[in-house]
């Protein structure tokens, strides 16, 4: 019994550590796409984009708001989005971001080359599991 508890405790630590690494890598690669997706639907400023991301994920995606600003800065520097300072009726000026033509092209390619195949794979595996194949 003690051996099982030791294995469970050790495996739990290994799993936790591995999940942290995977989560960090996943967010680094996937969050820029999610931001492009949100901006494709509607322009917005940093805090609003982060809030939309939280709400759209039903509060399941964990991230620091500051990381969203860092991603926005990188995307803007590469020309995938454009930020424009605008007056705000609710306070100080805000930098409103929108997708550029090249950002739209990046979004479309990533969606077709990465998201579509992943969606197909998940649907096929789930379908086979549900049909006990």
N, CA, C and O atoms as CSV, one atom per row, in Angstrom:
chain,resi,resn,atom,element,x,y,z
A,1,UNK,N,N,0.824,-1.196,0.000
A,1,UNK,CA,C,0.000,0.000,0.000
A,1,UNK,C,C,0.870,1.262,0.000
A,1,UNK,O,O,0.592,2.225,-0.715
A,2,UNK,N,N,1.924,1.234,0.816
A,2,UNK,CA,C,2.830,2.381,0.893
A,2,UNK,C,C,3.517,2.622,-0.449
A,2,UNK,O,O,3.750,3.766,-0.838
A,3,UNK,N,N,3.836,1.545,-1.148
A,3,UNK,CA,C,4.474,1.644,-2.462
A,3,UNK,C,C,3.545,2.333,-3.465
A,3,UNK,O,O,3.998,3.145,-4.271
A,4,UNK,N,N,2.264,2.017,-3.420
A,4,UNK,CA,C,1.280,2.641,-4.315
A,4,UNK,C,C,1.167,4.127,-4.016
A,4,UNK,O,O,1.112,4.945,-4.934
A,5,UNK,N,N,1.133,4.480,-2.733
A,5,UNK,CA,C,1.048,5.889,-2.346
A,5,UNK,C,C,2.282,6.651,-2.817
A,5,UNK,O,O,2.164,7.778,-3.298
A,6,UNK,N,N,3.457,6.053,-2.686
A,6,UNK,CA,C,4.703,6.674,-3.132
A,6,UNK,C,C,4.676,6.879,-4.641
A,6,UNK,O,O,5.038,7.946,-5.136
A,7,UNK,N,N,4.246,5.851,-5.369
A,7,UNK,CA,C,4.142,5.959,-6.828
A,7,UNK,C,C,3.163,7.061,-7.216
A,7,UNK,O,O,3.453,7.858,-8.108
A,8,UNK,N,N,2.023,7.114,-6.565
A,8,UNK,CA,C,1.006,8.127,-6.865
A,8,UNK,C,C,1.541,9.525,-6.593
A,8,UNK,O,O,1.351,10.432,-7.404
A,9,UNK,N,N,2.207,9.703,-5.462
A,9,UNK,CA,C,2.761,11.017,-5.126
A,9,UNK,C,C,3.829,11.424,-6.126
A,9,UNK,O,O,3.857,12.567,-6.580
A,10,UNK,N,N,4.704,10.492,-6.469
A,10,UNK,CA,C,5.777,10.786,-7.422
A,10,UNK,C,C,5.207,11.057,-8.809
A,10,UNK,O,O,5.598,12.021,-9.467
A,11,UNK,N,N,4.283,10.209,-9.252
A,11,UNK,CA,C,3.712,10.394,-10.587
A,11,UNK,C,C,2.917,11.683,-10.661
A,11,UNK,O,O,2.881,12.337,-11.703
A,12,UNK,N,N,2.284,12.049,-9.565
A,12,UNK,CA,C,1.526,13.298,-9.543
A,12,UNK,C,C,2.456,14.496,-9.740
A,12,UNK,O,O,2.123,15.429,-10.470
A,13,UNK,N,N,3.614,14.468,-9.090
A,13,UNK,CA,C,4.591,15.555,-9.244
A,13,UNK,C,C,5.127,15.603,-10.669
A,13,UNK,O,O,5.276,16.682,-11.243
A,14,UNK,N,N,5.413,14.448,-11.234
A,14,UNK,CA,C,5.915,14.381,-12.609
A,14,UNK,C,C,4.859,14.900,-13.576
A,14,UNK,O,O,5.166,15.662,-14.493
A,15,UNK,N,N,3.629,14.487,-13.370
A,15,UNK,CA,C,2.528,14.944,-14.233
A,15,UNK,C,C,2.360,16.449,-14.103
A,15,UNK,O,O,2.247,17.146,-15.112
A,16,UNK,N,N,2.343,16.962,-12.875
A,16,UNK,CA,C,2.192,18.407,-12.663
A,16,UNK,C,C,3.304,19.193,-13.356
A,16,UNK,O,O,3.045,20.198,-14.017
A,17,UNK,N,N,4.531,18.729,-13.199
A,17,UNK,CA,C,5.678,19.416,-13.805
A,17,UNK,C,C,5.576,19.387,-15.333
A,17,UNK,O,O,5.807,20.399,-15.994
A,18,UNK,N,N,5.233,18.237,-15.883
A,18,UNK,CA,C,5.104,18.100,-17.336
A,18,UNK,C,C,3.978,18.975,-17.867
A,18,UNK,O,O,4.126,19.619,-18.906
A,19,UNK,N,N,2.854,19.002,-17.160
A,19,UNK,CA,C,1.731,19.835,-17.599
A,19,UNK,C,C,2.090,21.318,-17.610
A,19,UNK,O,O,1.658,22.056,-18.496
A,20,UNK,N,N,2.877,21.753,-16.633
A,20,UNK,CA,C,3.308,23.157,-16.606
A,20,UNK,C,C,4.144,23.491,-17.838
A,20,UNK,O,O,3.972,24.547,-18.446
A,21,UNK,N,N,5.046,22.585,-18.200
A,21,UNK,CA,C,5.881,22.799,-19.394
A,21,UNK,C,C,5.003,22.828,-20.639
A,21,UNK,O,O,5.128,23.729,-21.469
A,22,UNK,N,N,4.119,21.850,-20.773
A,22,UNK,CA,C,3.232,21.795,-21.945
A,22,UNK,C,C,2.349,23.039,-22.026
A,22,UNK,O,O,2.156,23.605,-23.102
A,23,UNK,N,N,1.817,23.456,-20.881
A,23,UNK,CA,C,0.949,24.631,-20.864
A,23,UNK,C,C,1.715,25.872,-21.322
A,23,UNK,O,O,1.200,26.675,-22.100
A,24,UNK,N,N,2.932,26.022,-20.839
A,24,UNK,CA,C,3.751,27.179,-21.228
A,24,UNK,C,C,4.013,27.162,-22.735
A,24,UNK,O,O,3.885,28.188,-23.402
A,25,UNK,N,N,4.381,25.993,-23.268
A,25,UNK,CA,C,4.652,25.869,-24.704
A,25,UNK,C,C,3.385,26.086,-25.526
A,25,UNK,O,O,3.407,26.748,-26.563
A,26,UNK,N,N,2.294,25.522,-25.050
A,26,UNK,CA,C,1.003,25.660,-25.737
A,26,UNK,C,C,0.598,27.131,-25.823
A,26,UNK,O,O,0.214,27.622,-26.884
A,27,UNK,N,N,0.689,27.814,-24.701
A,27,UNK,CA,C,0.293,29.221,-24.677
A,27,UNK,C,C,1.198,30.062,-25.564
A,27,UNK,O,O,0.725,30.949,-26.274
A,28,UNK,N,N,2.480,29.792,-25.528
A,28,UNK,CA,C,3.427,30.570,-26.330
A,28,UNK,C,C,3.106,30.455,-27.813
A,28,UNK,O,O,3.205,31.438,-28.547
A,29,UNK,N,N,2.726,29.273,-28.254
A,29,UNK,CA,C,2.433,29.070,-29.668
A,29,UNK,C,C,1.007,29.353,-30.077
A,29,UNK,O,O,0.750,29.732,-31.220
A,30,UNK,N,N,0.075,29.173,-29.155
A,30,UNK,CA,C,-1.331,29.231,-29.535
A,30,UNK,C,C,-2.003,30.565,-29.222
A,30,UNK,O,O,-2.925,30.964,-29.934
A,31,UNK,N,N,-1.570,31.254,-28.191
A,31,UNK,CA,C,-2.224,32.507,-27.821
A,31,UNK,C,C,-2.147,33.579,-28.908
A,31,UNK,O,O,-3.120,34.309,-29.096
A,32,UNK,N,N,-1.027,33.704,-29.633
A,32,UNK,CA,C,-1.041,34.685,-30.730
A,32,UNK,C,C,-2.148,34.389,-31.744
A,32,UNK,O,O,-2.796,35.310,-32.241
A,33,UNK,N,N,-2.364,33.112,-32.049
A,33,UNK,CA,C,-3.450,32.740,-32.962
A,33,UNK,C,C,-4.797,33.138,-32.377
A,33,UNK,O,O,-5.645,33.674,-33.090
A,34,UNK,N,N,-5.006,32.884,-31.089
A,34,UNK,CA,C,-6.282,33.237,-30.463
A,34,UNK,C,C,-6.522,34.745,-30.510
A,34,UNK,O,O,-7.651,35.195,-30.710
A,35,UNK,N,N,-5.467,35.510,-30.328
A,35,UNK,CA,C,-5.606,36.966,-30.400
A,35,UNK,C,C,-5.947,37.389,-31.824
A,35,UNK,O,O,-6.805,38.249,-32.023
A,36,UNK,N,N,-5.289,36.799,-32.812
A,36,UNK,CA,C,-5.639,37.096,-34.207
A,36,UNK,C,C,-7.094,36.728,-34.479
A,36,UNK,O,O,-7.805,37.462,-35.165
A,37,UNK,N,N,-7.533,35.597,-33.942
A,37,UNK,CA,C,-8.919,35.160,-34.114
A,37,UNK,C,C,-9.885,36.196,-33.537
A,37,UNK,O,O,-10.862,36.564,-34.188
A,38,UNK,N,N,-9.616,36.659,-32.329
A,38,UNK,CA,C,-10.495,37.654,-31.710
A,38,UNK,C,C,-10.499,38.959,-32.497
A,38,UNK,O,O,-11.549,39.576,-32.672
A,39,UNK,N,N,-9.326,39.381,-32.972
A,39,UNK,CA,C,-9.250,40.625,-33.742
A,39,UNK,C,C,-9.873,40.466,-35.119
A,39,UNK,O,O,-10.333,41.444,-35.707
A,40,UNK,N,N,-9.892,39.270,-35.628
A,40,UNK,CA,C,-10.558,39.010,-36.913
A,40,UNK,C,C,-12.064,39.231,-36.768
A,40,UNK,O,O,-12.735,39.679,-37.698
A,41,UNK,N,N,-12.572,38.908,-35.591
A,41,UNK,CA,C,-13.999,39.083,-35.316
A,41,UNK,C,C,-14.334,40.535,-34.993
A,41,UNK,O,O,-15.368,41.053,-35.416
A,42,UNK,N,N,-13.445,41.190,-34.234
A,42,UNK,CA,C,-13.732,42.562,-33.785
A,42,UNK,C,C,-12.448,43.202,-33.269
A,42,UNK,O,O,-11.700,42.577,-32.517
A,43,UNK,N,N,-12.189,44.443,-33.668
A,43,UNK,CA,C,-11.016,45.151,-33.153
A,43,UNK,C,C,-11.196,45.381,-31.655
A,43,UNK,O,O,-12.304,45.268,-31.130
A,44,UNK,N,N,-10.095,45.705,-30.971
A,44,UNK,CA,C,-10.203,45.954,-29.542
A,44,UNK,C,C,-8.889,46.412,-28.943
A,44,UNK,O,O,-7.849,46.389,-29.600
A,45,UNK,N,N,-8.949,46.830,-27.681
A,45,UNK,CA,C,-7.749,47.248,-26.955
A,45,UNK,C,C,-7.321,46.113,-26.024
A,45,UNK,O,O,-8.085,45.178,-25.784
A,46,UNK,N,N,-6.114,46.202,-25.512
A,46,UNK,CA,C,-5.501,45.107,-24.772
A,46,UNK,C,C,-6.358,44.476,-23.694
A,46,UNK,O,O,-6.582,43.266,-23.703
A,47,UNK,N,N,-6.842,45.289,-22.761
A,47,UNK,CA,C,-7.629,44.750,-21.652
A,47,UNK,C,C,-8.909,44.095,-22.162
A,47,UNK,O,O,-9.316,43.044,-21.669
A,48,UNK,N,N,-9.530,44.717,-23.140
A,48,UNK,CA,C,-10.759,44.166,-23.714
A,48,UNK,C,C,-10.487,42.812,-24.392
A,48,UNK,O,O,-11.272,41.875,-24.250
A,49,UNK,N,N,-9.392,42.718,-25.115
A,49,UNK,CA,C,-9.024,41.464,-25.788
A,49,UNK,C,C,-8.800,40.365,-24.748
A,49,UNK,O,O,-9.283,39.244,-24.911
A,50,UNK,N,N,-8.074,40.685,-23.690
A,50,UNK,CA,C,-7.821,39.705,-22.625
A,50,UNK,C,C,-9.127,39.269,-21.965
A,50,UNK,O,O,-9.313,38.088,-21.674
A,51,UNK,N,N,-10.022,40.212,-21.732
A,51,UNK,CA,C,-11.315,39.896,-21.120
A,51,UNK,C,C,-12.152,39.024,-22.046
A,51,UNK,O,O,-12.782,38.068,-21.593
A,52,UNK,N,N,-12.165,39.342,-23.330
A,52,UNK,CA,C,-12.906,38.516,-24.296
A,52,UNK,C,C,-12.349,37.096,-24.333
A,52,UNK,O,O,-13.106,36.130,-24.436
A,53,UNK,N,N,-11.033,36.973,-24.250
A,53,UNK,CA,C,-10.386,35.659,-24.248
A,53,UNK,C,C,-10.805,34.854,-23.016
A,53,UNK,O,O,-11.112,33.666,-23.116
A,54,UNK,N,N,-10.814,35.503,-21.873
A,54,UNK,CA,C,-11.248,34.823,-20.637
A,54,UNK,C,C,-12.703,34.382,-20.738
A,54,UNK,O,O,-13.034,33.236,-20.435
A,55,UNK,N,N,-13.568,35.298,-21.165
A,55,UNK,CA,C,-15.002,34.978,-21.246
A,55,UNK,C,C,-15.278,33.900,-22.286
A,55,UNK,O,O,-16.066,32.987,-22.037
A,56,UNK,N,N,-14.642,33.997,-23.441
A,56,UNK,CA,C,-14.871,33.016,-24.509
A,56,UNK,C,C,-14.413,31.620,-24.093
A,56,UNK,O,O,-14.952,30.621,-24.568
A,57,UNK,N,N,-13.427,31.552,-23.214
A,57,UNK,CA,C,-12.937,30.249,-22.743
A,57,UNK,C,C,-13.680,29.789,-21.492
A,57,UNK,O,O,-13.311,28.794,-20.868
A,58,UNK,N,N,-14.729,30.522,-21.135
A,58,UNK,CA,C,-15.484,30.227,-19.909
A,58,UNK,C,C,-14.565,30.201,-18.690
A,58,UNK,O,O,-14.712,29.375,-17.789
A,59,UNK,N,N,-13.610,31.136,-18.695
A,59,UNK,CA,C,-12.649,31.319,-17.594
A,59,UNK,C,C,-11.681,30.140,-17.439
A,59,UNK,O,O,-11.022,30.025,-16.405
A,60,UNK,N,N,-11.583,29.268,-18.439
A,60,UNK,CA,C,-10.727,28.080,-18.308
A,60,UNK,C,C,-9.281,28.329,-18.717
A,60,UNK,O,O,-8.379,27.650,-18.228
A,61,UNK,N,N,-9.044,29.292,-19.606
A,61,UNK,CA,C,-7.661,29.607,-19.985
A,61,UNK,C,C,-7.062,30.508,-18.915
A,61,UNK,O,O,-7.623,31.552,-18.580
A,62,UNK,N,N,-5.917,30.093,-18.384
A,62,UNK,CA,C,-5.245,30.882,-17.353
A,62,UNK,C,C,-4.091,31.644,-18.003
A,62,UNK,O,O,-3.280,31.071,-18.730
A,63,UNK,N,N,-4.037,32.927,-17.729
A,63,UNK,CA,C,-2.946,33.744,-18.249
A,63,UNK,C,C,-2.906,35.052,-17.478
A,63,UNK,O,O,-3.882,35.460,-16.849
A,64,UNK,N,N,-1.761,35.687,-17.545
A,64,UNK,CA,C,-1.603,37.017,-16.971
A,64,UNK,C,C,-1.979,38.030,-18.045
A,64,UNK,O,O,-1.621,37.861,-19.211
A,65,UNK,N,N,-2.684,39.065,-17.667
A,65,UNK,CA,C,-3.065,40.088,-18.638
A,65,UNK,C,C,-1.826,40.693,-19.287
A,65,UNK,O,O,-1.855,41.055,-20.463
A,66,UNK,N,N,-0.749,40.804,-18.535
A,66,UNK,CA,C,0.481,41.382,-19.088
A,66,UNK,C,C,1.013,40.554,-20.256
A,66,UNK,O,O,1.624,41.106,-21.172
A,67,UNK,N,N,0.790,39.243,-20.238
A,67,UNK,CA,C,1.268,38.405,-21.344
A,67,UNK,C,C,0.525,38.732,-22.634
A,67,UNK,O,O,1.092,38.610,-23.720
A,68,UNK,N,N,-0.724,39.143,-22.529
A,68,UNK,CA,C,-1.501,39.522,-23.715
A,68,UNK,C,C,-0.892,40.774,-24.338
A,68,UNK,O,O,-0.783,40.872,-25.561
A,69,UNK,N,N,-0.494,41.732,-23.498
A,69,UNK,CA,C,0.133,42.953,-24.016
A,69,UNK,C,C,1.461,42.639,-24.707
A,69,UNK,O,O,1.791,43.253,-25.722
A,70,UNK,N,N,2.211,41.699,-24.171
A,70,UNK,CA,C,3.482,41.306,-24.800
A,70,UNK,C,C,3.238,40.681,-26.174
A,70,UNK,O,O,3.965,40.956,-27.129
A,71,UNK,N,N,2.220,39.846,-26.261
A,71,UNK,CA,C,1.884,39.220,-27.548
A,71,UNK,C,C,1.417,40.277,-28.536
A,71,UNK,O,O,1.811,40.251,-29.702
A,72,UNK,N,N,0.581,41.208,-28.083
A,72,UNK,CA,C,0.110,42.284,-28.961
A,72,UNK,C,C,1.294,43.086,-29.506
A,72,UNK,O,O,1.333,43.431,-30.687
A,73,UNK,N,N,2.246,43.374,-28.637
A,73,UNK,CA,C,3.425,44.139,-29.052
A,73,UNK,C,C,4.208,43.384,-30.131
A,73,UNK,O,O,4.625,43.977,-31.126
A,74,UNK,N,N,4.408,42.073,-29.933
A,74,UNK,CA,C,5.139,41.266,-30.923
A,74,UNK,C,C,4.377,41.185,-32.244
A,74,UNK,O,O,4.971,41.309,-33.315
A,75,UNK,N,N,3.066,40.977,-32.169
A,75,UNK,CA,C,2.262,40.886,-33.392
A,75,UNK,C,C,2.277,42.209,-34.160
A,75,UNK,O,O,2.325,42.225,-35.390
A,76,UNK,N,N,2.235,43.312,-33.416
A,76,UNK,CA,C,2.264,44.630,-34.066
A,76,UNK,C,C,3.633,44.882,-34.702
A,76,UNK,O,O,3.716,45.391,-35.819
A,77,UNK,N,N,4.694,44.530,-33.998
A,77,UNK,CA,C,6.051,44.736,-34.516
A,77,UNK,C,C,6.266,43.976,-35.825
A,77,UNK,O,O,6.966,44.455,-36.717
A,78,UNK,N,N,5.662,42.791,-35.938
A,78,UNK,CA,C,5.805,41.975,-37.146
A,78,UNK,C,C,4.818,42.366,-38.242
A,78,UNK,O,O,4.876,41.837,-39.352
A,79,UNK,N,N,3.912,43.293,-37.932
A,79,UNK,CA,C,2.985,43.777,-38.952
A,79,UNK,C,C,1.701,42.972,-39.094
A,79,UNK,O,O,0.941,43.188,-40.038
A,80,UNK,N,N,1.447,42.040,-38.165
A,80,UNK,CA,C,0.244,41.221,-38.250
A,80,UNK,C,C,-0.995,41.949,-37.731
A,80,UNK,O,O,-2.122,41.638,-38.117
A,81,UNK,N,N,-0.766,42.922,-36.850
A,81,UNK,CA,C,-1.856,43.759,-36.355
A,81,UNK,C,C,-1.390,45.208,-36.386
A,81,UNK,O,O,-0.194,45.491,-36.459
A,82,UNK,N,N,-2.339,46.103,-36.330
A,82,UNK,CA,C,-2.037,47.531,-36.318
A,82,UNK,C,C,-2.707,48.136,-35.098
A,82,UNK,O,O,-3.897,47.923,-34.863
A,83,UNK,N,N,-1.939,48.894,-34.321
A,83,UNK,CA,C,-2.479,49.577,-33.154
A,83,UNK,C,C,-2.614,51.059,-33.428
A,83,UNK,O,O,-1.712,51.684,-33.986
A,84,UNK,N,N,-3.746,51.618,-33.033
A,84,UNK,CA,C,-4.017,53.040,-33.262
A,84,UNK,C,C,-4.570,53.643,-31.974
A,84,UNK,O,O,-5.544,53.147,-31.408
A,85,UNK,N,N,-3.930,54.725,-31.521
A,85,UNK,CA,C,-4.398,55.394,-30.312
A,85,UNK,C,C,-5.681,56.154,-30.611
A,85,UNK,O,O,-5.761,56.910,-31.580
A,86,UNK,N,N,-6.682,55.943,-29.764
A,86,UNK,CA,C,-7.971,56.629,-29.929
A,86,UNK,C,C,-8.451,57.153,-28.580
A,86,UNK,O,O,-8.146,56.597,-27.525
A,87,UNK,N,N,-9.205,58.231,-28.652
A,87,UNK,CA,C,-9.822,58.770,-27.445
A,87,UNK,C,C,-10.872,57.786,-26.944
A,87,UNK,O,O,-11.519,57.092,-27.727
A,88,UNK,N,N,-11.027,57.741,-25.634
A,88,UNK,CA,C,-12.020,56.856,-25.034
A,88,UNK,C,C,-13.028,57.686,-24.256
A,88,UNK,O,O,-12.641,58.558,-23.480
A,89,UNK,N,N,-14.309,57.428,-24.451
A,89,UNK,CA,C,-15.313,58.168,-23.687
A,89,UNK,C,C,-15.282,57.801,-22.199
A,89,UNK,O,O,-15.825,58.526,-21.366
A,90,UNK,N,N,-14.647,56.679,-21.873
A,90,UNK,CA,C,-14.642,56.189,-20.496
A,90,UNK,C,C,-13.312,56.413,-19.783
A,90,UNK,O,O,-13.050,55.759,-18.773
A,91,UNK,N,N,-12.468,57.313,-20.274
A,91,UNK,CA,C,-11.198,57.536,-19.592
A,91,UNK,C,C,-10.082,57.887,-20.549
A,91,UNK,O,O,-10.301,58.568,-21.550
A,92,UNK,N,N,-8.862,57.412,-20.235
A,92,UNK,CA,C,-7.701,57.763,-21.062
A,92,UNK,C,C,-7.765,57.128,-22.455
A,92,UNK,O,O,-8.543,56.209,-22.711
A,93,UNK,N,N,-6.923,57.651,-23.336
A,93,UNK,CA,C,-6.850,57.089,-24.693
A,93,UNK,C,C,-6.488,55.612,-24.618
A,93,UNK,O,O,-5.840,55.151,-23.679
A,94,UNK,N,N,-6.932,54.890,-25.641
A,94,UNK,CA,C,-6.658,53.456,-25.703
A,94,UNK,C,C,-6.054,53.119,-27.052
A,94,UNK,O,O,-6.372,53.735,-28.069
A,95,UNK,N,N,-5.179,52.132,-27.038
A,95,UNK,CA,C,-4.605,51.656,-28.286
A,95,UNK,C,C,-5.508,50.542,-28.804
A,95,UNK,O,O,-5.582,49.461,-28.221
A,96,UNK,N,N,-6.186,50.824,-29.902
A,96,UNK,CA,C,-7.123,49.874,-30.494
A,96,UNK,C,C,-6.379,49.086,-31.570
A,96,UNK,O,O,-5.747,49.662,-32.456
A,97,UNK,N,N,-6.466,47.770,-31.477
A,97,UNK,CA,C,-5.777,46.883,-32.414
A,97,UNK,C,C,-6.757,46.303,-33.423
A,97,UNK,O,O,-7.916,46.021,-33.118
A,98,UNK,N,N,-6.245,46.139,-34.634
A,98,UNK,CA,C,-7.026,45.468,-35.673
A,98,UNK,C,C,-6.073,44.619,-36.502
A,98,UNK,O,O,-4.863,44.848,-36.526
A,99,UNK,N,N,-6.645,43.645,-37.172
A,99,UNK,CA,C,-5.879,42.737,-38.014
A,99,UNK,C,C,-5.463,43.448,-39.303
A,99,UNK,O,O,-6.247,44.203,-39.877
A,100,UNK,N,N,-4.243,43.210,-39.752
A,100,UNK,CA,C,-3.796,43.726,-41.045
A,100,UNK,C,C,-4.027,42.641,-42.100
A,100,UNK,O,O,-4.435,41.524,-41.781
A,101,UNK,N,N,-3.764,42.984,-43.341
A,101,UNK,CA,C,-3.919,42.011,-44.425
A,101,UNK,C,C,-2.982,40.815,-44.224
A,101,UNK,O,O,-3.377,39.666,-44.423
A,102,UNK,N,N,-1.745,41.098,-43.831
A,102,UNK,CA,C,-0.796,40.002,-43.600
A,102,UNK,C,C,-1.193,39.191,-42.357
A,102,UNK,O,O,-0.962,37.982,-42.306
A,103,UNK,N,N,-1.783,39.848,-41.365
A,103,UNK,CA,C,-2.286,39.145,-40.189
A,103,UNK,C,C,-3.435,38.220,-40.542
A,103,UNK,O,O,-3.548,37.117,-40.008
A,104,UNK,N,N,-4.284,38.679,-41.447
A,104,UNK,CA,C,-5.389,37.850,-41.943
A,104,UNK,C,C,-4.833,36.626,-42.670
A,104,UNK,O,O,-5.341,35.517,-42.503
A,105,UNK,N,N,-3.788,36.830,-43.480
A,105,UNK,CA,C,-3.167,35.715,-44.211
A,105,UNK,C,C,-2.545,34.712,-43.236
A,105,UNK,O,O,-2.672,33.502,-43.424
A,106,UNK,N,N,-1.874,35.215,-42.200
A,106,UNK,CA,C,-1.284,34.338,-41.188
A,106,UNK,C,C,-2.370,33.538,-40.485
A,106,UNK,O,O,-2.241,32.326,-40.310
A,107,UNK,N,N,-3.437,34.212,-40.084
A,107,UNK,CA,C,-4.555,33.534,-39.423
A,107,UNK,C,C,-5.103,32.419,-40.314
A,107,UNK,O,O,-5.261,31.281,-39.873
A,108,UNK,N,N,-5.392,32.759,-41.573
A,108,UNK,CA,C,-5.984,31.782,-42.500
A,108,UNK,C,C,-5.087,30.560,-42.683
A,108,UNK,O,O,-5.566,29.426,-42.662
A,109,UNK,N,N,-3.790,30.791,-42.862
A,109,UNK,CA,C,-2.867,29.661,-43.066
A,109,UNK,C,C,-2.761,28.788,-41.830
A,109,UNK,O,O,-2.797,27.561,-41.927
A,110,UNK,N,N,-2.631,29.415,-40.668
A,110,UNK,CA,C,-2.525,28.630,-39.437
A,110,UNK,C,C,-3.806,27.830,-39.215
A,110,UNK,O,O,-3.761,26.666,-38.817
A,111,UNK,N,N,-4.930,28.459,-39.474
A,111,UNK,CA,C,-6.213,27.771,-39.305
A,111,UNK,C,C,-6.288,26.551,-40.224
A,111,UNK,O,O,-6.626,25.452,-39.782
A,112,UNK,N,N,-5.971,26.753,-41.501
A,112,UNK,CA,C,-6.065,25.656,-42.471
A,112,UNK,C,C,-5.019,24.567,-42.231
A,112,UNK,O,O,-5.318,23.381,-42.369
A,113,UNK,N,N,-3.809,24.957,-41.877
A,113,UNK,CA,C,-2.714,23.997,-41.754
A,113,UNK,C,C,-2.602,23.347,-40.375
A,113,UNK,O,O,-2.023,22.267,-40.251
A,114,UNK,N,N,-3.144,23.983,-39.347
A,114,UNK,CA,C,-2.996,23.447,-37.987
A,114,UNK,C,C,-4.335,23.135,-37.311
A,114,UNK,O,O,-4.514,22.048,-36.762
A,115,UNK,N,N,-5.259,24.069,-37.350
A,115,UNK,CA,C,-6.523,23.893,-36.623
A,115,UNK,C,C,-7.422,22.869,-37.306
A,115,UNK,O,O,-7.963,21.983,-36.645
A,116,UNK,N,N,-7.586,22.979,-38.615
A,116,UNK,CA,C,-8.456,22.040,-39.337
A,116,UNK,C,C,-7.975,20.598,-39.163
A,116,UNK,O,O,-8.782,19.744,-38.797
A,117,UNK,N,N,-6.691,20.284,-39.408
A,117,UNK,CA,C,-6.248,18.897,-39.202
A,117,UNK,C,C,-6.437,18.410,-37.758
A,117,UNK,O,O,-6.812,17.260,-37.532
A,118,UNK,N,N,-6.176,19.282,-36.795
A,118,UNK,CA,C,-6.355,18.904,-35.395
A,118,UNK,C,C,-7.823,18.616,-35.096
A,118,UNK,O,O,-8.142,17.649,-34.405
A,119,UNK,N,N,-8.709,19.451,-35.614
A,119,UNK,CA,C,-10.147,19.253,-35.423
A,119,UNK,C,C,-10.598,17.936,-36.050
A,119,UNK,O,O,-11.383,17.197,-35.457
A,120,UNK,N,N,-10.101,17.649,-37.245
A,120,UNK,CA,C,-10.439,16.392,-37.929
A,120,UNK,C,C,-9.938,15.198,-37.114
A,120,UNK,O,O,-10.667,14.225,-36.919
A,121,UNK,N,N,-8.697,15.276,-36.642
A,121,UNK,CA,C,-8.129,14.196,-35.842
A,121,UNK,C,C,-8.978,13.933,-34.599
A,121,UNK,O,O,-9.322,12.786,-34.313
A,122,UNK,N,N,-9.313,14.981,-33.868
A,122,UNK,CA,C,-10.108,14.825,-32.645
A,122,UNK,C,C,-11.473,14.228,-32.963
A,122,UNK,O,O,-11.931,13.322,-32.266
A,123,UNK,N,N,-12.124,14.725,-34.005
A,123,UNK,CA,C,-13.441,14.204,-34.382
A,123,UNK,C,C,-13.359,12.732,-34.768
A,123,UNK,O,O,-14.221,11.943,-34.381
A,124,UNK,N,N,-12.337,12.355,-35.522
A,124,UNK,CA,C,-12.181,10.956,-35.940
A,124,UNK,C,C,-11.905,10.033,-34.759
A,124,UNK,O,O,-12.490,8.954,-34.662
A,125,UNK,N,N,-11.027,10.448,-33.873
A,125,UNK,CA,C,-10.709,9.614,-32.708
A,125,UNK,C,C,-11.934,9.487,-31.805
A,125,UNK,O,O,-12.254,8.394,-31.338
A,126,UNK,N,N,-12.611,10.594,-31.562
A,126,UNK,CA,C,-13.825,10.533,-30.730
A,126,UNK,C,C,-14.891,9.661,-31.367
A,126,UNK,O,O,-15.554,8.882,-30.682
A,127,UNK,N,N,-15.057,9.791,-32.673
A,127,UNK,CA,C,-16.054,8.982,-33.378
A,127,UNK,C,C,-15.762,7.502,-33.253
A,127,UNK,O,O,-16.671,6.700,-33.038
A,128,UNK,N,N,-14.492,7.136,-33.388
A,128,UNK,CA,C,-14.103,5.728,-33.266
A,128,UNK,C,C,-14.286,5.234,-31.834
A,128,UNK,O,O,-14.702,4.097,-31.614
A,129,UNK,N,N,-13.973,6.094,-30.859
A,129,UNK,CA,C,-14.156,5.703,-29.457
A,129,UNK,C,C,-15.636,5.500,-29.143
A,129,UNK,O,O,-16.004,4.552,-28.449
A,130,UNK,N,N,-16.479,6.391,-29.655
A,130,UNK,CA,C,-17.919,6.286,-29.402
A,130,UNK,C,C,-18.522,5.062,-30.079
A,130,UNK,O,O,-19.500,4.497,-29.591
A,131,UNK,N,N,-17.941,4.654,-31.196
A,131,UNK,CA,C,-18.427,3.469,-31.914
A,131,UNK,C,C,-17.685,2.202,-31.504
A,131,UNK,O,O,-17.865,1.143,-32.105
A,132,UNK,N,N,-16.844,2.321,-30.470
A,132,UNK,CA,C,-16.050,1.189,-29.957
A,132,UNK,C,C,-15.213,0.520,-31.036
A,132,UNK,O,O,-15.117,-0.707,-31.077
A,133,UNK,N,N,-14.615,1.305,-31.898
A,133,UNK,CA,C,-13.770,0.749,-32.975
A,133,UNK,C,C,-12.338,0.636,-32.529
A,133,UNK,O,O,-11.486,0.191,-33.298
